[in-house]
């Protein structure tokens, strides 16, 4: 029995090629013969991982790339990817960020960019994302996002999942107010901002999943309580907090989140707020598998995952 790939029917080749990266297709099959070239020209919704700029490859395939993953500092002209639906930038440049505009990639459904990029570029990108500039966008991992000067965006009613990093916790209610159908929100707070000014908004957001990371202890228990008021429908929550009374936090969660059924955490408790573990676990079924580890100076580290 012949094992030559040329003996396979076109239908089977179509199925196999859909699982290969466009770069592999180009380097392995382009130019072999007229038949393979025709098959490659017929493929749609292709995936491409770019580690260097390859103009010859892009001339042939760019208009049929649906998923693009960029892992190079080389400048890539995004306007040639007219059917792009998913964009992942691992090494982000200012030029790449400024190209992420609705008139350049209007069909964008999913966007993920690295943390470090220019502030002024990010302001325009955030404005487009949270003001429905990309009406097809459902998932956005934007890296750093700064609070707009107006302290508000308009409306982006179709976003389902958002992940951001910001120096100001006000980013949470701003995103919730902008995205009424958001299901999953992940926020990491950084820096040494000790002036917390969370607004008293009348939000009753339907958000179901919330991940919040504050490794520097910027927010107090009062601030956490105010954030939870905005989103009482949370079912799954993950918190990474520093110097927080775990017992008081647990009671706040149960008081605010009546639908909660999954709680993950990495929390360093302040040394003056130790509480009996049995009492803490009894607060809610989500806490039954809670563990803690003693650290220096009497600080306890709480988690419900294996050490």
C-alpha positions in Angstrom: 0.0 0.0 0.0 1.4 3.4 -1.0 2.0 5.8 1.8 2.7 8.8 -0.4 0.6 11.8 0.6 -0.1 12.6 -3.0 -2.2 9.5 -3.1 -4.7 10.8 -0.5 -8.0 12.3 -1.9 -8.5 16.0 -1.7 -11.2 15.7 0.9 -8.8 14.0 3.3 -6.1 16.6 2.6 -8.5 19.4 3.4 -9.3 17.8 6.7 -5.6 17.3 7.6 -4.5 20.7 6.5 -7.0 22.5 8.7 -5.1 21.2 11.8 -1.7 22.6 10.6 -0.3 26.1 11.1 -0.1 28.1 8.0 3.7 28.4 8.3 4.0 24.6 8.2 1.6 24.4 5.2 3.7 26.9 3.3 7.1 25.4 4.1 6.0 21.8 3.6 3.5 21.9 0.7 3.6 25.2 -1.2 5.2 24.8 -4.6 5.2 21.0 -4.7 2.8 20.9 -7.6 -0.2 22.5 -9.1 -2.7 20.3 -7.2 -1.2 21.2 -3.7 -1.1 24.9 -4.6 -4.8 24.8 -5.5 -5.7 23.0 -2.3 -3.8 25.6 -0.2 -5.4 28.4 -2.1 -8.9 27.0 -1.2 -8.3 26.7 2.6 -10.1 29.2 4.8 -10.1 30.2 8.5 -6.4 29.4 8.8 -4.1 29.8 11.9 -0.7 31.5 11.7 2.0 31.8 14.3 4.5 34.5 13.2 8.0 34.5 14.6 9.4 36.6 11.7 7.9 38.6 8.9 7.5 36.5 5.8 6.1 38.6 2.9 5.9 35.7 0.5 3.8 33.6 2.8 1.5 36.6 3.6 1.0 37.4 0.0 -0.6 34.0 -0.5 -2.4 33.4 2.8 -3.0 36.7 4.7 -6.5 37.3 3.5 -7.6 33.8 4.7 -6.0 34.0 8.2 -8.6 33.8 11.0 -6.2 33.4 13.9 -2.9 35.3 14.1 -0.4 34.8 16.9 2.6 37.3 16.8 5.8 36.4 18.6 8.2 38.8 17.0 9.4 42.4 17.3 9.2 42.8 13.5 6.5 45.1 12.3 3.5 43.4 10.9 1.0 45.2 8.7 -2.4 44.0 10.1 -4.4 45.6 7.3 -3.7 42.6 5.1 -5.5 40.3 7.4 -9.0 41.3 6.3 -10.7 38.2 7.8 -8.9 38.1 11.1 -11.0 37.0 14.0 -8.5 36.2 16.7 -5.3 38.2 17.5 -2.6 37.3 20.1 0.4 39.6 20.5 3.2 38.2 22.7 5.7 40.9 21.9 3.8 44.1 21.5 5.0 47.2 19.8 3.5 50.7 19.7 2.9 50.3 15.9 1.1 47.0 16.4 -1.2 48.5 19.1 -2.0 51.6 16.9 -3.1 49.2 14.1 -5.7 47.5 16.2 -8.5 49.7 15.0 -12.1 48.8 13.9 -11.4 50.0 10.3 -8.3 47.7 10.1 -9.6 44.4 11.7 -13.4 44.9 11.9 -14.2 41.2 12.4 -12.2 40.8 15.5 -13.8 38.3 18.0 -10.9 37.6 20.4 -7.9 39.9 21.4 -5.0 39.1 23.7 -2.0 41.4 24.1 1.1 41.4 26.4 1.2 43.6 29.5 3.9 46.1 28.5 2.7 48.6 25.9 2.5 52.4 25.4 0.0 54.2 27.6 -1.2 56.6 25.0 -1.8 53.8 22.5 -3.7 51.8 25.1 -6.0 54.7 25.8 -7.3 54.6 22.3 -7.5 50.9 22.2 -9.5 50.8 25.5 -11.8 53.4 24.1 -12.5 51.3 21.0 -13.0 48.1 23.0 -15.2 49.5 25.7 -17.3 51.7 23.4 -18.3 49.0 20.9 -15.7 49.9 18.3 -15.4 46.2 17.6 -19.0 45.0 17.6 -17.9 41.3 17.0 -15.5 41.3 19.9 -16.4 38.8 22.7 -13.1 38.2 24.5 -10.5 40.9 25.4 -7.2 40.4 27.3 -5.8 43.9 27.1 -2.8 44.0 29.4 -2.5 47.4 31.0 -5.5 49.7 30.8 -5.5 53.1 32.3 -8.7 54.9 33.6 -9.9 57.4 30.9 -9.9 61.1 31.7 -13.7 61.1 31.5 -13.8 58.2 34.0 -16.3 56.5 31.7 -16.7 54.7 28.4 -19.9 54.4 26.4 -21.3 50.9 25.9 -19.9 47.6 24.6 -23.0 45.3 25.0 -21.5 42.1 23.5 -18.3 41.6 25.4 -18.3 38.3 27.4 -14.9 38.1 28.9 -12.3 40.8 29.9 -8.9 40.6 31.5 -7.0 43.8 32.4 -4.2 45.2 34.6 -4.6 48.7 36.1 -3.2 51.0 38.8 -6.7 52.1 39.8 -9.4 49.8 41.2 -12.1 52.1 39.7 -11.4 50.2 36.5 -13.7 47.5 37.8 -17.0 49.5 38.0 -16.1 51.3 34.8 -15.8 48.0 32.9 -19.0 46.7 34.5 -20.9 49.8 33.5 -19.6 49.6 30.0 -20.2 45.8 29.5 -23.8 44.9 30.6 -23.5 41.3 29.4 -20.0 40.5 30.7 -19.7 37.0 32.2 -16.1 36.8 33.2 -13.9 39.6 34.5 -10.2 39.3 35.6 -8.5 42.3 37.1 -5.0 42.7 38.5 -4.2 45.9 40.5 -0.6 47.1 40.6 1.4 50.1 41.9 1.2 52.0 45.2 -2.0 53.8 44.8 -3.3 54.4 48.3 -6.1 56.8 47.4 -9.1 54.6 46.6 -12.1 56.5 45.2 -14.7 53.8 44.2 -17.9 55.4 43.0 -21.3 54.7 44.6 -22.9 53.3 41.4 -26.3 51.6 41.3 -25.0 48.5 39.5 -26.6 45.1 39.8 -24.4 43.4 37.2 -25.1 39.8 36.0 -21.3 38.9 36.1 -20.8 35.3 37.0 -17.0 34.9 37.3 -14.6 37.3 38.9 -10.8 37.1 39.4 -9.2 39.9 41.4 -5.5 40.1 42.2 -4.2 42.7 44.7 -0.8 41.4 45.7 0.3 44.8 47.2 -2.5 45.2 49.7 -3.9 48.3 48.0 -7.6 47.6 48.8 -9.1 47.4 52.3 -11.9 45.1 53.3 -14.3 48.0 53.0 -13.1 48.5 49.3 -13.6 44.8 48.6 -17.1 45.0 50.1 -18.0 47.9 47.8 -16.7 46.0 44.7 -18.9 43.1 45.6 -22.0 45.3 45.8 -21.6 46.0 42.1 -21.8 42.3 41.2 -24.1 40.3 43.5 -24.6 37.5 41.0 -21.1 36.1 41.2 -21.0 32.3 41.2 -17.2 31.7 41.0 -14.6 34.1 42.5 -10.8 34.0 42.8 -9.1 36.4 45.1 -5.4 37.1 45.7 -5.1 39.6 48.5 -2.5 40.8 51.0 -2.9 41.5 54.7 -6.6 40.9 55.0 -8.6 39.4 57.8 -9.7 36.1 56.2 -12.6 35.5 58.6 -14.1 39.0 58.0 -13.5 38.6 54.3 -15.3 35.3 54.2 -18.3 36.7 56.0 -18.4 39.6 53.6 -18.4 37.2 50.6 -21.2 35.2 52.0 -23.2 38.3 52.9 -22.8 39.8 49.4 -22.7 36.8 47.1 -25.7 34.6 47.7 -25.1 32.5 44.5 -21.5 31.7 45.3 -20.5 28.0 44.8 -16.8 28.2 43.9 -14.2 30.2 45.9 -10.4 30.1 45.1 -7.9 32.2 46.9 -4.3 33.1 47.8 -4.5 35.4 50.7 -2.0 36.5 53.3 -3.8 37.3 56.5 -2.7 40.2 58.7 -1.0 38.8 61.9 -3.4 40.4 64.3 -6.5 38.9 62.8 -6.1 35.1 63.3 -9.3 33.1 63.6 -9.9 29.4 64.4 -9.9 27.4 61.2 -12.9 25.3 62.1 -15.0 28.5 62.5 -13.8 29.8 59.2 -14.6 26.6 57.3 -18.1 26.5 58.9 -19.0 29.9 57.3 -19.8 28.3 53.9 -19.4 25.0 52.0 -17.0 26.8 49.6 -14.6 27.0 52.5 -14.6 23.4 53.6 -11.4 22.5 51.8 -9.6 25.6 52.8 -5.9 25.2 53.9 -3.5 27.6 55.5 0.3 27.7 56.0 2.1 29.5 58.7 4.6 32.1 57.5 7.0 34.4 59.2 5.9 36.7 62.1 2.6 34.8 62.5 1.2 35.5 59.1 -1.0 32.8 57.7 -1.3 32.1 54.0 -4.8 30.8 52.9 -5.5 28.8 49.9 -7.9 26.0 48.8 -5.4 24.4 46.4 -2.7 21.9 47.0 0.6 23.3 48.3 
